[in-house]
Amino acid sequence: MTKLVISTVGTSVLTNQIDPDIDDNDWYERLQQTANYTDNEIQHDPVIKKIISELKERAEQELSSSDTDKIRKASAELNGIYGLYNEQIEQGIPDMHLLITTDTAQGRVAAEIVESFLKRKGLTNISIHAQSGLSTASSEIFVEGMAKLIPSMQETIKKCKDCQYTICFNLVGGFKALQGYFNTIGMFHADKIIYVFEGSNTLITIPKLPVKVDVEKVAPYKVQLAMMSAGEISTSSEKAKEVPQDWVLLDGNEITLSIWGQLIWNQCKSEILSGELLKFPKLEYAGSFKDDYKNQTDLKKRAELQETLAKVAYLLAKNKDGVGELKKDGGLQFERYTNTSIDHFRDTLGLRVSCKVLEKSSLSLRYYGTHNHVERSEGIKGR
């Protein structure tokens, strides 16, 4: 079965090339001190720039060897990948590889070395993901960077799972903080997590565990979580303040989902959103809309509709001219039927919601379904 292999990438492929017999004693210390330097910042330090360049050249020379043991010793990330394929690296050619690194000069160089090696071995379906701003410069910066990284990564995982991929987390390399977070994320998403015994090539595999979020404990905050999944909401919302602190991130006057909030919500949102209609602010439901929702028996489409409603409610609540923001959103395609006072917006391809604008940028939702159903119900077919 085809795999998605997600590897956390550190800088071992660089530091492993330091030779205490010939290199200055402060090389390792200099690398640590500049570990969080960006590409721009590293340009102002010619000494460390030269050190990184030298270590990169040595690493590439080391990885040109045909000696598998030498390759595995040179890079923690490759040690894990070789272990995953029982040292038959060509088995990974059909698979998709995602290298997760920090948004730092050293992190990018290390990931590029690993990527280049794998491509030479024929593993061409590979990409580097260095989330903008992600570094270990401080806990706040790291947490913010991870919160931005998780959604795109979860989307990639979802697409691969839909295509029946096996999801593997290779956590042999990477900074300790990165490994810790990805270990927890892997418990929810990975079919297996792999490590290697320290100083050896022996693989440790943690299989998929039956981890499940207690939906009953999440349900009291479902409206707030759904809206925060769409974007930042105001901290002035009393309901938002009730959400457990570990699930959210505060940024001035706005609040959004933390890494853990995203993980928890993504694990149970399908079950919650496919259930009863949530009472979102700024939205009213006509009886006809409720009936259309009840008549939708496809649970996935129910959940998709409520995600769209969460986005609409978020835009209405966040902006002074909420309706104007709906019109600007290319995904919603909010517009008025010709020669009527009735508006409509897109849920998913082929499904729409009709509505009327009320006072204070609120909406009354009227009908939901296919174009034909909504237009026929509104009596505007053929206009």
ABEGO torsion letter per residue (X at the ends): XBBBBBBBBBAAAAAAABBAAABBAAAAAAAAAAAABBAAAAAABAAAAAAAAAAAAAAAAAAABABAAAAAAABAAAAAAAAAAGGBAAAAAABBBBBBBBBBAAAAAAAAAAAAAAAAAGBABBBBBBBBGBBAABAAAAAAAAAAAAAAAAAAAAAAAAAGBBBBBBAABEBAAAAAAAAAAAAAABABBBBBBBGBABBBBBBBBBBBBBAAAAAAAAAAAAAAAAEBBBAABAAAAABBAAABBBBEABBBBBAAAAAAAAAAAAAAAABBBBBBBGBBBBAAAAAAAAABABAAAAAAAAAAAAAAAAAAAABABAAAAAAABAAAGBBBBBGBABBBBBBBBGBBBBBBBBBGGBBBBABBEBAAAAAAAAGABGX
